[in-house]
Every structure is written in C-alpha cells, then in structure tokens.
Amino acid sequence: MKYTMIVLDDNMVLLILLYVAGMVLVYYVAKLLKSVIIGRIGPYKPSIASMLSILINVSAAIIVSILIFNVVKIFYPEIGQASMLLAYAAGAITVIFGLAAQSSLGHIIAGMVLVFSQAIRVGDVVEFNGMLARVEDISLTHTRLVTLDGRRVIIPNQQLLNSNIVNYSVEVRNSRPIAAVVDVGISYESNVELAIKAMLEAAYDHPKVLRIPRPIVIVTGFGENSVNLRLYAYITSPWLKPIVESDLVVEIHKRFKEYGVEIPYPRRVVIMREHSPEESTLTASLATTSEVED
C-alpha cells in the first residue's frame, strides 16, 4: 500500500502545533504530579506513591501515543485504514501475551489491592508462615520482607494476598499493645500459685513489658505430664516480640528454680507382673520348639 503525503495548510499546521503542545503539556503535568505525590505522600505511604507514579507514567504514555498517531494521520490520511488491521493484529498479540503473562497480571492486581486497601504497609511488622518480618517494599509484582536476622524474602503479591498474615503494626497504629506470649508446663506436684507468681514477677521486671495493661497468667489446661500455663506480657514494639519472649523464658526458668517449681520430663508407667505356672510352662515349650526347628 502506497501512502501519499498531503500538503499542509494553515489549519493543519495549527492542529499539529496543538498536538505537539499537548505532548509537552502531558509530559510536564505528569512530572509535576509525580513530584507532588513523591513529596507529600511518599514519606508517609511510599507504596501508594510508587503505584501512583507508575499509573501516571502509563497514562501519560498512552495519551502521548494517541497524539503521535493523530499527527501521523495528518501527513498520511490512508494510515487510518491500515490502523484497523494493526488494531486486529495488536488484539491478537495482546491475547497471546495476556495468556502468557496471566500470572504476572495477577501479581500486579494483587499488588495494587495490597497497596490501596492498606492491608499491609511499608514498615509494618508482619508474621508470614510463622516468620516475623518487616515489610521493606511493595512493588507491582512482589513484596520484599526483611526478617529479624537480616534475610530478605521476596514473595509474589498474589501469594501474599491469598495467605493468612498477622499484621502487628495495625494494633500499634490503633494504640493497642502487642502481647508477648510464653507457654510453660509445670509438674502436677508443683505449686500452681507459686508458678504464677514467678511468671508475673519475670514479666514485671522486664523493662519492655508494660504495666498497663498488666501482665496476666492463665491456666490453659491439664497436659499428659503437666499443668499448662500461659503468660501474656504486653509490649509496644512488635519487632521486639521474639526477643522479649526469649528473655521471659530465661527469667521464668530461673525463678522456677528459686521457688522449687518443676518443669516435668515425660513420664511412662511400666507395669510388671509375674507369670502363672501355666504361662511359664507354655513359654518354655514355645522356646524349645523354636530351637528344635532351627
């Protein structure tokens, strides 16, 4: 197909200038919006600022592409007919790439849901698959967590969205403390009141444990070898939760020794009984038969 270039008149030149001015305007408006978002929203909600910046870039690119296409149509009017074929081809390619990138698209949508729903935010302390970590970054396709020992864990957004996550920072933002929890079992011969006293003293003496709400100890039930107790000691920093729990375990163990409270070992009862004369005769007969067969 041959394209003929038309002669421009004053109206066409003015239209081209308007299109070019529109491209420049879109560029500077996008730049201004991104600077405002990064400056005002970025320090408080970096994930939302990052997502909005990406959306602004994509929107600006689409608008500029449309303007460029219109400029080209002014010089080559016949390209409008060919654009239909290009649209069909682009649609087919889009379907192919869409099927191939279905997983990635799911991660992108999940990332936007995580960011705009504020389920988790950058800086939040979360528990994911039994692992305590801080949210370092939320991108379009994945979320990066930093564990207490400094490891960085990359999790696809769709997997994170479909998982059960404990977000301790939600409680902190709502001015509610977090409980450090210690479970312990004592022997049935030990004094339960002394054990509770020792656990409460250990909690009250820890510098990170709050006085209000006060620490509490509850009896959770009777185990196979022990009476089971649970300590709730409230703190303000979820990031310190495993550290405080470790300190409390050490201190409780020390105070149990002071108060004579025993943490039991597993016990088994073995019952011994004497064989009757008939059973002894039968056992000896079976043993003799086995030796003869050998």
N, C-alpha and C positions, 0 to 999 in steps of 0.2 A: 504494500500500500504506500502510495506516494503522498507526501504532505506538502501543501503549498503554503508558503508564508505570506500573510496578508500585509498590506500597507497600513501603517498605523495612522490614525487621525488624532485630533486633539483630545477627543473623549476617551479613546483607548489609552493614550499616554497618561491622562489623568487617572484612569482606572488602575493602570499599572502602578503609578505612584502611590495610590491609596493602598494597594495590596502590599507594596514594599513597606509603606509606613505602618501597616497593620502588623507585619512580621516584626519590625523593630519594636513596636509597642508591646507585642506579646512577649518578646524577649525581656524587656526591661520590667514589665509588670510581673512576670514570673520571678525574675531576680529579686525584685522588691518584696514580693510575698514570701519568698524563701528566707530572706534576711529577717523579716519581721517574725516569722514563725520560729526560726532558729534562735533569735534573740529573746523573744518573750516566752515561748512555750518550751524551747529546748532545755533550759536549765531545770525545769520542773518536770516535764514529761518528754524526755528525749525520744522515746519510741514513737509517740504520736507525731512529734516534729519531723522525724525521719520519714515516716509514712506519708505525711502531707507533702513533704518536699518531693518525694518520688511521684506522687499523684500530680503535682504541679508540673513537673518535668514532662510526664507523659501527656498531659492535657496540652501543654504548650507545643510539644512536638506534633500532635495531631492537628492542631489549628494551623501551624506553620505549613504542614504538608498540604492541607486543603488550599491555603493561599497560593502556594507554589504551583499547584495543579491548575488553579484558575488563571494564573499568569501565563502558564504554558498554553492553555486553551486559547488565550487571546492571539498568540502568534500562530498556533496550529489548531484551527477550529475542528478539523477532522479527528483530532485525538479524542474527542468526546465519544465518537462511535467506537473507537478501539478500546476505550476505557471500560466498556461493558464486558468485552472479552477478558480484559485484565481483572475486572471485578470477579467474574466467574472463576478464573484461574486462582485468584487470591483466596476466594472462598474455599475452593478445593484444598489448597495448600494449608489454609487455616484449620480445616477439619483434620487433615493428616497430622499437623503439628499439635493440634489440640488433643488428639487421642494419644500421641506420643508423650505429651507433656501433662497428661491428666494428673499425675501425682504431684508434679511441681505446682500446678494451678491450685490443687487442694491445699498445699502448704502455704501458698500466697494468701488464699482466702482465710485460712486458719490464722495466719499471722495478723491479718487485718482485724479479725474478730478478737484476738487476744489483746491487741493494742487499743482498739476503740471501745471494747467492753470493760477495759481496765481490770480484767480478771487478775492479771499479774502486771507489774511494772518493773522497769529497770531499777535495781537496787533492792527489790523485795527479797526477803529470805523465805525460801520455799522448801518443802520436803517432797521429793520426787523419787518414787521407787525405793523408799527407805533412806534416801540420801539427802542430807541437809546441804543446801547450796544457796548462793546469792545470784540473782538474775543480773548478768552483766550487759546483755544486749539482746534486743528482739529485732530481727531483720525480716525481710519478706518471706524467706523460706525456712529459716531456722532460728532457734533461740539458744543463746550461749549462757551456760551456768558456770559459776566458779564454786568449787567445793571448799570445805574448811581447810583441807590440806593443799589448796592452791591448784588443783587439777581443773582444767576447763573441759566441760562436757557439752557437745553440740547435739541438740535434739531437734528433729524436724517438727515444725509447728503443728502439723496435723496430729502427730503422735502425742505432743504435749497437750493439745486441746482435748483429745479423747482419753486422757489419763486422769486419774484422781490425784489432785495436787493439794497439799496443805500449804496455804499461804499465811505464814505467821505475821507478816507485816500488815495484813488487813486489821488484825486485832490491835497492833501498835498504833496504826493511824486512827483507830476509833478509841484510843486512850484506854484500851483494855490490856492488862498484863498477860504474859505467857507463863504457863506452868511448866517448871522442870519436874519431871516425874521419876520417882525411884521406887521400884518394886523389890520387896525383900520377903523372904520366908524365915520364920523362926520355929524352933522345935516346940513340940507340944508341952515339953517340960518347962519351957522358959516363961517368964512373967510378961504377959502382953502389955500391961501398963508401963513397965519399965522400958520395953522396946519402943513404945510410942513416945515416951518421954525422951529417950535417946535420939530418936529421929527428929523430933521437933527442936531439940537443942542444937543438933547439927545444922538444921535449916536456919534457925535464928542467928547462929554465929557466923553464917556465911555473909560476906559484905555485899554480894549482889542480890540477895534474897530480900524481897520487900516485906515490910511489917504489915502493910495494908494493901491487899487482903492478906491475912495472916496465913502461915503455912498450916496445913491440916494433914492428918494421917487417918486413913480409913482401913478397916479390916475387910479385905475383898473375898475371904472365904477360907475353907479348910482344904489344904492340899493333901497329897498322898503321904508326905512326910513332914508337913509344916503348916503353920498358921500364916496366911499370906497377908502382908500389909503393903499399903501404897502411900507414899508421901507426895503431896502437891506443894511445891515451893515456887512462888510467883516471882518472875523477873521481868524487866522491861526490854531486854535485848534478846531477840530470838537467836541471833548469831552465836550467843554465848550459851545457849541451852545445853548442848552436849558437854561443854566444859564444866558448867555448874553441876550437872548431873554426876559427872565423874568425881568432882570434889565432894559432893554429898555422899556418894558411895564410900569413899575412903574414910570420911569422918564418921559415918554411921557404923562402919566396921570397927573403927577404933573405940567408939563409945559402947558398942555392944560388948566388947571385951571388958570394959570398965564396969559395966552393970551385970556382967555374967549372963548375958543373953546369947543363946547358942543358935548359930545358923546350922541346920541339920545336914548330915550326909544322908544319902539314900539308904534305906534300911530294908532288909529282907528277913523274913522269919522262916527258918528251916525246921520242919517237924520231923523228928526221928522216932521210929517205933520199932519194937522187936518183932521178929518173925515168929509165928507159931510153929510148933514142931512139924505140922503137915506142910507148911510153906517151905521150911528149911529142907525137908526131905525132897520136895518137888524141885527145888532149885539145884540141889546136889545131883539129882537124877538127870536133869537137863544138861548140866555141865559135863557129866560123864558121857552122855550120849553124843555131845558135840565133839569131845576128844576122840571118841571111837571113830566117828565119821571122818575126822581129819586124818 
